[in-house]
Amino acid sequence: MNQDLTRGPITRGLLRFAWPFMVGNLLQQLYNVVDTLIVGRYLGSDALGAVGSSYTLMTFLTSILLGLSMGSGVFFSICCGQRQMERLRRGMVLSFGLIAAVTAVLNAAVFLLLQPILTLLQVPASLRDLMGTYLFVIFFGIAATFLYNYFACLLRALGNSLAPLIFLAVSALLNIGLDLLFVLVFSWGVAGAAAATVIAQYVAGLGLAVYAFVCCPAIRLRRTDFAYDRRDMREILRLSSLTSVQQSVMNFGILMVQGRVNSFGPAVMAAFAAAVKIDSFAYMPVQDFGNAFSTFVAQNFGAGQEKRIRAGIRSAVATAAIFGAALSLAVFLLARPLMLLFVRPEETEILAVGVAYLRIEGSFYCLIGFLFLLYGYYRAMGRPGMSVVLTVISLGTRVALAYGLSAIPAIGVTGIWVSVPIGWLLADLVGFGGDRRLLGRTPRQDAPAP
């Protein structure tokens, strides 16, 4: 089940490794899509706005843990490419302890700061109680998110992208069933939708952890693996902390935009909540292809396969362009039917705002597809700081333009939507110019490879 990405045909190998990423994360998006669909249809637009805004906040919080796990995954992939399994196991112990500690601190902090967070996000008074109730329950799932993402990154580093998909599929089906039970049968409202997600997340996280140790003998820990190694810890901290910063900066920028969206009132909040779910679902394949590409680059970087990395870049860019164009066409043409999955036809204002968002942002999925490739590439090459730079450019542009343009009466909320592709484009230009390999050139011989 493990795949060695340092050998064999590149494009076919990348796609074979990437498809479980894509399907798995589409299922992960299904967690929140199902919440949103059921809440919007059966609990009304206020509940939809509350759950949608909560999603943006939770994405920001869990991005910290996801970034730490992804950074550790790069370390694991390099160890696999170098065939250093003993070092990989030592890294597992060090990185697990680090991320578990961060998880505990983060979980305690969000429970203590729930009310200030709602104030910071400019949540309207009519939605404050609903959103507070949803968040109080959903915060219990932060530890489950850590477990799933940590072991998913570990297994993918070993070349196993299928097992995380299987556990996530089971979890997604459970989530749907519990959503229907808690919301429609037990009438628990938004708290029921949150509880369904938390239970499903723990099934995926704990199940994948057990699978990893039972079915992968190479990572079963030995007593000697608990020895502290300063060099490995420093490398894990460097990769993990910068990747976490990159992920959290990205989602903090989105959170800032959410605050601006909230200032336009409940109707725009509800439209944005539904449209963001569709948007995230649509470009998830190119995001996951970028993550698979990162594992490919990291394994080949560890194995010293310079020519294979350059060939992989050409293949990945072409594939991302095809994916992005197909997704853009589909979302542009189906924007209205997709929005009708979440809102009622008579809610014309919400429908119109959501369709406008999807047609503006959804026309440029190629740009974000390239950006995800760049994030994965720089992370795998041991340059996670460059991913942070690209994120700051992309999100900084988006936040600045969102606030500036939307303040102009003639532009209004449309200014928030058009700021997104502009930020993607600027970051892409900087990213492709930041490494000679990305332009199809051989690295300079007088400078060490990163």
Salt bridges, closest charged atoms under 4 A:
ASP4 OD2 - ARG7 NE 3.45
ASP4 OD2 - ARG83 NH2 2.96
GLU86 OE2 - ARG90 NH1 3.85
ASP225 OD2 - ARG89 NE 2.94
ASP229 OD2 - ARG90 NH2 3.73
ASP232 OD1 - ARG87 NE 2.72
ASP232 OD2 - ARG90 NH2 3.26
GLU235 OE2 - ARG238 NH2 3.01
GLU306 OE2 - ARG310 NH1 3.49
GLU306 OE2 - ARG437 NE 2.72
GLU347 OE2 - ARG344 NH1 3.59
ASP435 OD2 - ARG383 NH1 3.20
ASP435 OD2 - ARG437 NH1 3.09
